[in-house]
Amino acid sequence: MPARTRLLLTSLALTAFACAARIGSPESGPAAGPPVAPTAAAPSGRADPTLIPRSVLFGNPDREAPQLSPDGARLLYLAPVDGVLNVWVGPAGQPDAAKPITQDRRSIFQTEWSADGERVLYLQDRVGDENWHLYAVDPATGESRDLSPHPGVSAQIVGVSPRRPREILVGMNDRDPAWHDLYRVDVRTGARTLVHRNEQRIARYIADDQYKLRFAMRELADGSSELLAPKGKDWQRVFAIGLEDGMTTSPIGVDATGETLYLLDSRDRETEVLIARDVRTGKQQVLAEDAKTGVDFVLTEPRTHRPLAVTFTHMRQRWQALDPAVEADLAALREVSDGDFTITSQTLDGRQWIVAYRLDTGPNRYYRYDRTTRRADLLFVADAELAALTLRKMHPVVIPARDGLELVSFYTLPAAADPDGDGLPSAPVPLVLLVHGGPWTRDEWGFDAVHQWLASRGYAVLSVNFRGSAGFTKRHLNAGDHEWAGKMHDDLLDAVAWANAKKISDPARVAIMGSSYGGYATLVGLTFTPDVFACGVDVVGPSNLETLLRSVPPYWAAKAARFAARVGDFGTEAGRALLHERSPLHRVDKIERPLLIGQGANDPRVKQAESDQIVAAMQAKGLPVTYVLYPDEGHGFQQPANEISFNAVTEAFLARCLGGSYQPIGDDFKNGASIEVRVGAEHVPGLAEALQTRGN
């Protein structure tokens, strides 16, 4: 995930999506049969040093993810220190006066204020292993304390309450790697007090502002789950959540009185709605719902935790006010800037907000909004150099799958092909099908560095919310069960067929590319449908589903049953047969087109062995492959130097395959990248030479 997208998601309590009419996109129509097979010959690309530099698109932002202190007096944000994102703090109205309070050598992405504003909390792992340690730093002195100083721990922030300002609730798995015990932790001393010893396989805790446990979630062996409430020293079931609702029904939290539970609930419905549930009687009231998508973001009043407004996203964002007073604020904010906006931070009294505006043609814009005067003042634009560029529109469109399922999708076209920006190119162009990870996430409208990068190199870029993607209906999500390399892949083929039929793409020059599940989809594309794609780029993608599910991290124990139920159960003969059938590793001999693989050596989710084994299988069969490894990365490439270096390899690879332009690798390996090319450097223009000269 590009750094700017990752930072926006980090700054939001919940990812914001919304619902609106299509804007500037061609009319939807039925997919016109399977894509036409590309020719075997690979076109040659064109080196072009005048392209938008990768360092502009994928380097660090100037500033990102601002948050107001609880009293509104100070502002924190993330900005580089010697090329590494660190935490900066300064006066709320003077972002330029902020100073760095951390000096970490690995970029920080997850940070927030303590309840009293006396400490800044941040999570950090080492070399991408996702063993998150929780730190508290004093903004006045820069003194930092590890609040989870235990080997191998993966800490989780569970609660930050203004009623217990010196303590936070933290889950830690140092006793049992698979399950997190719950502690109160003093943010100044690090002293911890056990709240609950987790011997009941609790996946999530819900506490009130006094840190009294009110509810918990437990995953069950069949993939279903249950909401629990404490009863003496044990727990009692409040209600069961079947597998079909397991990813769309969950508690948000309780109000300040502890009398009302707020939750997202899709039981007996097609989408998840916002519910207020009386804790004593169990009576429920629907507060907000949408027919096509679930609730994405819930804005709550800081002291009472009462919901004030929500967002929905189908193609674009839609706000719904729950408190009449907020409607005037939303109306005022709609006039401030173009784009979709989200409230990313509030003061404790709720009078000041940080509002992030997301555009498709530029970086995030952040405003400080005063609810009393309804005035919004620009804090900063995330990246001035990026904001100065003329970038391409992202076009939303609904593409029908062959069985009629609606696939909300987004595409971007190169400037030369679509000079008027109407979404209809003058002639077909090469296409990159960019597949999102998860798979239980989604693509959305807004600035996407990968879309802009590839469009500037002469490619159309298409992102598809295939079945199994989250954020839409239950039918859409659950239609992906047991359909890895099945109907989920058919959806991608139908989207390519649509682009071909609309003459957006040249059927002979279509590539497939993605990370995590998107990397798996790339391998599926080249092994299950080898004639459709001209080449593929797989980043941290699993090649063998059975080894993938057998090697998940211990602290994913609560998720293991979900994977077994939705992907395939390696504990049964039928499940193992399904996983074997849907694993690209067992179809390596079907590969006919070029493949580029990127992997982090410390990935705890999709381990290096997933890439190693398919590379070895290809080498054994004499099939060409280029394999790039990063010894200091995990599940994806978080460090800009590494991301830029891999993208340098990728665009040269795509240029040879699809015939687009590419910026020569140049010095992109000399800026701290840890890149290792294990095999196949000869298949990428300029790669062998760049490796030879990187140390000169």
Number of C-alpha atoms within 10 A of each C-alpha: 19 20 20 24 16 12 20 19 16 17 23 16 14 15 17 25 29 25 19 12 11 16 14 15 17 15 10 12 12 15 22 16 14 15 23 16 16 17 14 11 11 19 16 17 20 16 18 13 13 9 14 17 15 20 14 17 22 24 20 24 23 16 25 29 27 31 26 26 26 23 17 20 13 18 21 28 23 27 24 19 16 10 17 18 27 23 32 24 25 19 17 21 15 11 19 12 11 17 16 19 21 21 18 14 13 17 22 22 22 17 24 23 20 23 22 19 21 19 23 26 24 22 21 23 18 15 19 23 20 21 19 19 22 25 20 26 23 18 21 10 8 15 12 18 17 18 21 24 14 14 10 15 23 23 26 18 16 17 20 22 20 18 15 17 16 20 26 23 24 23 27 23 23 18 13 14 17 15 24 27 22 24 22 22 20 18 25 16 13 17 13 18 13 13 16 15 13 16 10 10 16 18 19 19 23 20 18 20 21 14 20 11 15 19 22 21 21 20 23 19 14 13 20 19 25 20 20 21 20 14 10 7 6 9 14 14 15 14 12 15 23 16 19 19 23 19 20 24 22 20 19 15 19 25 21 16 10 18 15 21 22 23 20 23 26 23 18 8 12 20 26 30 24 26 22 24 18 16 17 10 8 13 11 15 12 13 14 20 20 20 14 18 25 30 26 21 21 23 21 16 18 19 16 13 18 21 19 17 21 24 26 27 24 25 24 20 21 17 22 16 18 16 12 10 11 15 16 14 18 16 12 15 20 14 9 15 15 13 20 20 25 25 21 22 24 24 19 18 12 17 17 22 21 25 25 25 22 22 20 22 20 26 27 28 22 26 22 24 23 16 17 9 9 15 15 21 14 14 19 18 21 23 21 15 14 19 15 10 12 10 19 22 25 28 23 25 22 22 28 19 22 17 8 10 16 18 23 22 22 24 25 26 32 26 20 15 20 17 14 10 19 14 22 18 21 12 12 20 27 25 31 30 25 25 26 24 22 14 22 18 15 21 22 24 25 22 22 22 22 16 26 25 24 22 25 22 23 22 32 28 28 25 25 26 30 32 29 27 26 22 29 29 24 24 14 22 23 20 19 22 19 22 19 25 22 14 20 22 21 18 23 25 23 24 30 31 22 24 23 24 19 18 16 25 26 21 25 23 25 28 27 28 25 25 27 23 22 25 27 29 33 34 32 26 26 26 22 21 17 18 21 24 29 31 28 29 27 26 28 30 30 32 30 22 25 22 18 17 20 11 14 16 17 14 18 14 16 22 15 21 21 22 15 21 17 19 21 26 23 19 11 11 10 12 18 16 14 20 25 19 15 24 23 27 23 15 19 21 15 14 22 18 22 22 27 24 27 27 32 27 23 21 22 18 20 28 23 21 18 20 26 16 15 22 25 13 16 16 14 10 11 10 17 19 22 21 20 21 23 22 15 20 22 25 24 24 24 22 25 23 24 25 23 25 24 24 18 22 25 19 26 27 28 33 24 21 25 28 21 25 24 28 20 21 24 16 11 22 22 17 14 13 19 16 23 14 16 13 15 17 19 13 18 19 22 18 21 14 13 19 17 9 12 14 8 6
